[in-house]
Amino acid sequence: MHRLRQLMRTSTFTPLAIFLSLALRAVASLDRPIARFPDTTGYESFRFLGDIDRFWSVPFLYALVDTDVGRITLQAVIAAIAWSWCALILSKMSRYPRAVLSTVLLLGVSPQVVRYDLALLSESLGISFFVLTIAASLNMRKNANPLSISIWLASVTLCAYTRPVHLWVLLIVLVSPFIAFIASRGRKVSLTTLILLVVLVGGVLQLQGNSSTSALNFYTVLQERVITDDTRFAWFAQQGMPLSEGMRDATGYDYIDQLPSEVSAVIPLPDGQVPPTLMRVGGAPLAQWVHDSGWRTYVRYVLTHPTDTFSRLTSLTNATLSPPNDDFLPLENGPMIPRVLFGSWELWSIITIGALLLVFLKSRKDFLFLASMCITLVAIYATTLLTSGIEHPRHSVTSAVAVRLIAIVALVYALPRATQNRDLDEHADEHG
């Protein structure tokens, strides 16, 4: 322990810690069996306009690399950059830089994070882009200049364009400029705000182009939540959902050639996807209703049934924010650090709440910044659970990671900050 404390006081600790995190990530993800899934096909075709199977970020990056090995390497490199940069920024903000650096780096190589580098899906890049957005936001607050603002815009765009639910990032960062615009009676609009609005328009276009994948996902919500519950089923029937014989017994999935042509004409199957049985059983009338009114009706149900909505969220919290194992997505990773270091979501949430209270007493501006992060997290997480009918732990992994990282950020803001006129290494040596 004495030698470890001595090492932590030396200037070599930071590069050594980053190198070890890179090594742990490489051992866990590189030169291992690469995992492909039915969803993978949709990420391998990048289309800028028209119908799209997936949002742009992941297909765009996958289009830059021809091989699966190259894509896994790209995911690992982006993750390493995101976590290392975030760790460095937070450590420079704190009076306890090495403890903060170590905590962030350990979180970044925990099995619940690093294992997704091995899967050709959106989870690895989704986590990395969220981490990059947090790091870029911290960096821009500390030193706002054209470079830091450009990096922040790029990070926000990549994050928002990963999955439909991540568009919440754009909506929430636009709240402050919108308030300023209203307060100035339309006279205060920055170039950054205009760029964000263009990015938001791009997100809306992707939502429209992603309609087939969205409809397919809605069928899974119907199968899991609606047809299995008498009260919900009756409510949706009253709202005009077409009924058919055997509808409430429709579970699982069919083969692609079992899907009637009149159904696929309304909702074309995205690449690599198999149709939920309910698509065949419900026929063309249900398909047309799903296409025209499905999500709109479901949003109305969520808003008018708050108790059931809240019950839905709380029933899946432990399984999604602190999954007991990785059985929901088996991957053949190399050696990784113990899962227990990820910690429980309850503990991290308590840390966040306590830190927010302290920050509120110190700085309202910092409190609002952290509160916006928390609101973004809650919005993404709630939307993910409410609009997903399957694979909840996988779809919620970015939220699970964000719970931990935001807690660390809040703690850094709550605890004594680094002095502005003293080198951090010297400070640690004197008070270590």
Phi and psi in degrees as a GROMACS rama.xvg file:
@    title "Ramachandran Plot"
@    xaxis  label "Phi"
@    yaxis  label "Psi"
@TYPE xy
-63.4932  -41.8569  HIS-2
-66.432  -36.3043  ARG-3
-64.5054  -42.4603  LEU-4
-63.2881  -38.6848  ARG-5
-63.6874  -42.6586  GLN-6
-62.1742  -39.5533  LEU-7
-66.7712  -19.993  MET-8
-88.2903  -9.997  ARG-9
-88.2994  161.053  THR-10
-72.6216  -11.9297  SER-11
-83.434  -8.2605  THR-12
-62.7855  -47.225  PHE-13
-60.5046  -53.2518  THR-14
-63.3051  -33.7292  PRO-15
-66.5919  -42.9613  LEU-16
-63.4463  -42.0327  ALA-17
-65.5792  -42.061  ILE-18
-61.0375  -42.892  PHE-19
-63.8799  -38.1523  LEU-20
-65.9868  -38.0522  SER-21
-64.9308  -40.7692  LEU-22
-64.8024  -42.6234  ALA-23
-63.2235  -39.4085  LEU-24
-66.8806  -42.1813  ARG-25
-63.6645  -43.7251  ALA-26
-62.9757  -37.6305  VAL-27
-75.7074  -29.2381  ALA-28
-121.024  -30.699  SER-29
-89.8446  147.809  LEU-30
58.7317  38.2033  ASP-31
-122.35  161.928  ARG-32
-59.1044  123.197  PRO-33
-80.4012  135.489  ILE-34
-97.1421  120.244  ALA-35
-112.152  146.647  ARG-36
-135.021  167.944  PHE-37
-53.9428  -35.2478  PRO-38
-66.3799  -22.5366  ASP-39
-57.732  -38.5037  THR-40
-56.5326  -39.4993  THR-41
-65.6097  -25.6506  GLY-42
-85.3843  -8.10176  TYR-43
-93.2379  -1.61782  GLU-44
-121.474  113.926  SER-45
-100.483  119.746  PHE-46
-126.683  127.05  ARG-47
-78.312  -38.0372  PHE-48
-125.067  163.249  LEU-49
81.3881  -156.606  GLY-50
-69.9195  133.488  ASP-51
-130.341  147.506  ILE-52
-84.184  -32.9014  ASP-53
-139.01  158.372  ARG-54
-62.6679  162.606  PHE-55
-68.6961  -37.258  TRP-56
-53.7007  -56.6627  SER-57
-67.9132  -49.0863  VAL-58
-57.9064  -36.8095  PRO-59
-62.706  -46.9697  PHE-60
-68.8443  -37.9242  LEU-61
-64.4499  -30.7212  TYR-62
-69.58  -19.8346  ALA-63
-78.7622  -16.598  LEU-64
-125.986  132.514  VAL-65
-84.0244  -27.5655  ASP-66
-110.163  156.853  THR-67
-64.4472  -39.081  ASP-68
-61.1681  -42.902  VAL-69
-63.1601  -37.4349  GLY-70
-69.2316  -41.0893  ARG-71
-63.5781  -42.2017  ILE-72
-61.9052  -42.2203  THR-73
-60.8975  -43.8164  LEU-74
-61.438  -42.8804  GLN-75
-66.0459  -39.8255  ALA-76
-66.355  -45.7896  VAL-77
-62.3154  -41.4591  ILE-78
-62.765  -43.3153  ALA-79
-62.1087  -42.7997  ALA-80
-63.8732  -45.6094  ILE-81
-61.716  -49.4215  ALA-82
-70.102  -39.2121  TRP-83
-65.2434  -43.8812  SER-84
-64.8058  -43.7445  TRP-85
-62.2224  -41.4907  CYS-86
-63.4431  -42.1158  ALA-87
-64.7014  -44.5975  LEU-88
-62.8261  -46.9525  ILE-89
-66.088  -37.7922  LEU-90
-65.3686  -35.5495  SER-91
-72.7679  -17.3403  LYS-92
-84.8509  -19.2145  MET-93
-102.461  153.15  SER-94
-75.1629  -11.0669  ARG-95
-120.414  66.3239  TYR-96
-62.6792  -40.1044  PRO-97
-72.1927  -35.9905  ARG-98
-65.1074  -42.7633  ALA-99
-65.8986  -45.9339  VAL-100
-57.0657  -47.7231  LEU-101
-63.6389  -41.6383  SER-102
-63.8894  -45.1424  THR-103
-66.2666  -43.5038  VAL-104
-64.4151  -39.287  LEU-105
-64.7799  -40.6116  LEU-106
-60.7363  -39.5286  LEU-107
-68.5046  -22.5864  GLY-108
-111.529  12.5986  VAL-109
-66.7764  151.309  SER-110
-55.7147  -35.2978  PRO-111
-66.2271  -12.1008  GLN-112
-110.042  -56.275  VAL-113
-70.4989  -24.6032  VAL-114
-63.11  -27.7668  ARG-115
-73.1766  -13.5809  TYR-116
-59.8971  -23.6872  ASP-117
-87.2921  -8.0344  LEU-118
-104.797  134.629  ALA-119
-84.8499  71.9647  LEU-120
-139.03  -171.056  LEU-121
-90.5907  -8.47154  SER-122
-64.8636  -46.3605  GLU-123
-59.9707  -51.4259  SER-124
-69.2413  -32.8338  LEU-125
-61.6406  -43.9505  GLY-126
-63.2153  -47.9482  ILE-127
-61.1984  -42.5083  SER-128
-68.0787  -33.359  PHE-129
-67.3986  -42.266  PHE-130
-63.5486  -42.8137  VAL-131
-60.1346  -39.6339  LEU-132
-64.1404  -42.0032  THR-133
-64.1401  -46.1511  ILE-134
-62.0641  -43.9424  ALA-135
-65.9051  -34.8246  ALA-136
-66.0654  -43.6044  SER-137
-62.6994  -42.2806  LEU-138
-65.1353  -41.5796  ASN-139
-69.0776  -36.223  MET-140
-64.6316  -34.9021  ARG-141
-76.2009  -37.9781  LYS-142
-149.542  86.0966  ASN-143
-79.8552  113.598  ALA-144
-147.98  171.768  ASN-145
-54.3481  -38.0333  PRO-146
-68.265  -49.0561  LEU-147
-65.1748  -36.2662  SER-148
-68.1661  -39.3753  ILE-149
-64.1152  -42.9725  SER-150
-63.4248  -40.3705  ILE-151
-64.1953  -43.7419  TRP-152
-61.9335  -41.9617  LEU-153
-64.3353  -42.2429  ALA-154
-65.1778  -45.1245  SER-155
-62.172  -41.1933  VAL-156
-64.494  -47.9289  THR-157
-60.6197  -41.6436  LEU-158
-65.6562  -48.1897  CYS-159
-65.5653  -29.3055  ALA-160
-93.2382  15.4061  TYR-161
-84.0127  -49.5723  THR-162
-141.496  155.852  ARG-163
-55.0141  -39.2595  PRO-164
-66.5133  -21.2081  VAL-165
-75.7588  -5.48481  HIS-166
-63.858  -16.1849  LEU-167
-57.2893  -33.0129  TRP-168
-57.6716  -46.8119  VAL-169
-63.9394  -45.667  LEU-170
-61.088  -40.0275  LEU-171
-77.1016  -36.0911  ILE-172
-70.3186  -18.5759  VAL-173
-85.6519  -8.15306  LEU-174
-62.2304  -49.2742  VAL-175
-62.0457  -47.9604  SER-176
-60.5761  -34.3132  PRO-177
-65.7861  -42.6251  PHE-178
-62.8166  -42.44  ILE-179
-63.5455  -37.7084  ALA-180
-63.8835  -44.2252  PHE-181
-66.5342  -43.7308  ILE-182
-63.0519  -33.0379  ALA-183
-89.7999  5.4525  SER-184
57.2476  41.9107  ARG-185
84.3232  7.81242  GLY-186
-95.2307  -16.0775  ARG-187
-110.677  99.7584  LYS-188
-137.883  121.834  VAL-189
-92.8752  163.192  SER-190
-62.4781  -37.7465  LEU-191
-59.3638  -42.8521  THR-192
-63.8986  -41.6867  THR-193
-62.5386  -40.4788  LEU-194
-64.266  -42.2989  ILE-195
-62.0731  -36.575  LEU-196
-66.2386  -38.8328  LEU-197
-63.6042  -42.1977  VAL-198
-62.1403  -39.6666  VAL-199
-63.9346  -40.747  LEU-200
-60.0184  -41.7869  VAL-201
-60.2582  -38.3133  GLY-202
-64.8437  -40.1915  GLY-203
-64.3953  -41.0234  VAL-204
-61.4012  -38.6737  LEU-205
-67.4676  -38.6228  GLN-206
-58.6865  -42.7225  LEU-207
-67.5061  -41.8856  GLN-208
-72.1991  -18.8616  GLY-209
-92.8803  18.5228  ASN-210
-62.1971  -35.8738  SER-211
-67.3517  -45.5552  SER-212
-63.6134  -39.0481  THR-213
-63.1248  -43.0837  SER-214
-65.4545  -40.6636  ALA-215
-60.6423  -41.2286  LEU-216
-65.2877  -35.5077  ASN-217
-65.3434  -34.9526  PHE-218
-59.9627  -38.8261  TYR-219
-66.6756  -34.0222  THR-220
-66.6184  -42.8366  VAL-221
-59.9497  -45.2351  LEU-222
-64.6291  -39.7064  GLN-223
-83.5494  -39.3902  GLU-224
-107.857  -32.9942  ARG-225
-95.512  -57.1034  VAL-226
-71.6919  -13.5597  ILE-227
-89.9541  -4.96885  THR-228
-126.738  125.304  ASP-229
-60.3634  -44.8664  ASP-230
-65.9859  -46.959  THR-231
-65.4055  -42.3683  ARG-232
-60.0076  -44.1856  PHE-233
-64.1772  -39.3913  ALA-234
-64.2166  -45.5498  TRP-235
-66.9094  -34.8547  PHE-236
-63.9266  -39.313  ALA-237
-65.7619  -26.3473  GLN-238
-85.9606  3.99592  GLN-239
104.401  8.478  GLY-240
-67.0012  123.348  MET-241
-62.4535  139.065  PRO-242
-107.513  152.259  LEU-243
-147.692  157.696  SER-244
-64.7775  134.158  GLU-245
78.7004  6.84136  GLY-246
-61.5191  -40.5749  MET-247
-78.2054  -7.17526  ARG-248
-100.888  2.52592  ASP-249
-78.675  110.806  ALA-250
-135.069  162.179  THR-251
76.5086  -155.804  GLY-252
-133.67  154.368  TYR-253
-103.711  171.564  ASP-254
-78.9174  156.014  TYR-255
-59.2024  -39.5819  ILE-256
-73.2946  -5.30735  ASP-257
-85.2101  -12.1104  GLN-258
-77.4991  121.882  LEU-259
-59.6998  144.246  PRO-260
-63.7254  -31.8515  SER-261
-68.6535  -24.3107  GLU-262
-78.8629  -46.1982  VAL-263
-67.0634  -20.7365  SER-264
-70.0834  -30.1099  ALA-265
-84.9083  -45.0544  VAL-266
-127.976  93.123  ILE-267
-64.2331  140.527  PRO-268
-72.689  129.911  LEU-269
-64.6807  158.156  PRO-270
-56.6388  132.321  ASP-271
81.8036  -2.47357  GLY-272
-97.5073  147.583  GLN-273
-107.778  148.738  VAL-274
-80.8645  135.609  PRO-275
-58.8166  145.31  PRO-276
-55.7266  -31.9128  THR-277
-61.7856  -25.8594  LEU-278
-62.7809  -44.2749  MET-279
-71.0834  -45.8401  ARG-280
-66.9781  -39.692  VAL-281
-73.4433  -25.0859  GLY-282
69.4371  -168.235  GLY-283
-64.2269  -37.3392  ALA-284
-59.7943  -44.9765  PRO-285
-67.1965  -39.2383  LEU-286
-60.3323  -42.778  ALA-287
-65.3733  -39.0577  GLN-288
-66.1134  -42.37  TRP-289
-59.8748  -44.146  VAL-290
-64.4436  -41.8654  HIS-291
-88.7215  -38.555  ASP-292
-133.498  -1.64631  SER-293
-55.2337  -63.4037  GLY-294
-66.3044  -36.3482  TRP-295
-62.6078  -41.0089  ARG-296
-66.834  -39.9359  THR-297
-66.4777  -40.9039  TYR-298
-60.7797  -40.0941  VAL-299
-63.3273  -38.5659  ARG-300
-64.7716  -45.3052  TYR-301
-59.2552  -42.4623  VAL-302
-74.3989  -30.3067  LEU-303
-94.4881  -1.81565  THR-304
-130.128  66.0213  HIS-305
-61.6775  -34.8415  PRO-306
-64.5891  -46.247  THR-307
-66.3031  -37.3957  ASP-308
-63.259  -46.4746  THR-309
-64.3088  -38.3513  PHE-310
-62.5255  -38.826  SER-311
-59.9161  -45.9311  ARG-312
-65.394  -46.7965  LEU-313
-70.7976  -28.2546  THR-314
-69.6783  -21.4817  SER-315
-109.278  1.25525  LEU-316
-59.8628  -52.7495  THR-317
-63.6845  -40.7681  ASN-318
-68.5029  -24.7969  ALA-319
-103.123  -37.8457  THR-320
-88.5221  -23.7795  LEU-321
-139.148  67.566  SER-322
-57.8485  132.59  PRO-323
-68.3066  -23.6995  PRO-324
-155.81  -175.551  ASN-325
-111.706  23.3957  ASP-326
-64.9912  -22.7979  ASP-327
-68.6955  -18.2489  PHE-328
-149.983  82.8809  LEU-329
-64.6045  128.522  PRO-330
-135.972  148.824  LEU-331
-99.8117  64.6459  GLU-332
-73.8228  162.588  ASN-333
-79.313  -170.302  GLY-334
-56.8442  138.814  PRO-335
-135.493  163.494  MET-336
-69.6603  163.149  ILE-337
-59.2192  141.857  PRO-338
-63.6239  -28.8359  ARG-339
-61.1229  -23.9064  VAL-340
-67.6756  -16.2378  LEU-341
-66.9579  -28.4868  PHE-342
73.6486  166.456  GLY-343
-86.4549  149.695  SER-344
-65.8861  -29.7617  TRP-345
-63.4738  -44.7036  GLU-346
-62.5838  -46.4211  LEU-347
-64.3293  -35.4826  TRP-348
-67.245  -39.446  SER-349
-62.543  -42.2057  ILE-350
-59.9609  -43.8557  ILE-351
-62.1582  -47.0875  THR-352
-62.6435  -45.7035  ILE-353
-61.662  -42.8044  GLY-354
-65.2751  -40.1758  ALA-355
-61.5495  -38.9688  LEU-356
-62.9337  -42.0112  LEU-357
-66.195  -42.5758  LEU-358
-65.0552  -37.3028  VAL-359
-58.3015  -36.4924  PHE-360
-75.077  -23.518  LEU-361
-93.8864  -44.1917  LYS-362
-154.102  116.524  SER-363
-66.5343  -35.4499  ARG-364
-65.3636  -45.1834  LYS-365
-64.0507  -38.4388  ASP-366
-61.6128  -44.839  PHE-367
-64.0082  -37.0507  LEU-368
-62.3619  -47.6758  PHE-369
-68.3186  -37.7954  LEU-370
-62.6118  -36.9092  ALA-371
-64.4532  -36.6642  SER-372
-61.8749  -46.362  MET-373
-64.712  -41.0251  CYS-374
-63.2757  -41.2427  ILE-375
-60.7329  -45.2294  THR-376
-60.1707  -49.1431  LEU-377
-61.8329  -41.7451  VAL-378
-63.4198  -46.0549  ALA-379
-64.486  -45.3719  ILE-380
-64.9544  -47.8966  TYR-381
-62.7151  -43.4825  ALA-382
-64.3736  -38.8007  THR-383
-60.1503  -48.3926  THR-384
-68.4063  -37.4665  LEU-385
-77.644  -21.6405  LEU-386
-112.141  14.0719  THR-387
-120.063  129.047  SER-388
-99.1139  -12.5443  GLY-389
-143.357  164.533  ILE-390
50.3001  48.4694  GLU-391
-60.8578  -42.437  HIS-392
-60.8243  -38.5713  PRO-393
-69.5284  -44.5815  ARG-394
-67.3844  -23.2317  HIS-395
-97.958  7.29433  SER-396
-63.9878  -37.2789  VAL-397
-62.1432  -39.6365  THR-398
-65.4162  -40.642  SER-399
-61.3965  -41.9871  ALA-400
-68.4257  -40.7442  VAL-401
-63.1085  -34.7088  ALA-402
-55.726  -43.4659  VAL-403
-72.7622  -46.4631  ARG-404
-67.4844  -41.0914  LEU-405
-64.5449  -34.3202  ILE-406
-61.9314  -41.3134  ALA-407
-65.0807  -43.7323  ILE-408
-60.0432  -46.1133  VAL-409
-62.3418  -38.5857  ALA-410
-66.2715  -39.359  LEU-411
-61.6125  -41.1592  VAL-412
-68.9191  -32.1569  TYR-413
-78.48  -36.7247  ALA-414
-81.9517  166.987  LEU-415
-53.1724  136.054  PRO-416
-91.2176  163.661  ARG-417
-65.477  142.203  ALA-418
-70.3617  146.921  THR-419
-78.1042  -26.8105  GLN-420
-111.323  20.7498  ASN-421
-135.754  135.632  ARG-422
-63.8213  135.807  ASP-423
-64.5506  -36.0591  LEU-424
-64.7021  -42.0762  ASP-425
-64.8941  -39.2829  GLU-426
-62.0386  -43.6374  HIS-427
-67.0824  -37.8507  ALA-428
-63.1604  -40.0657  ASP-429
-73.2566  -31.4158  GLU-430
-114.91  8.80853  HIS-431
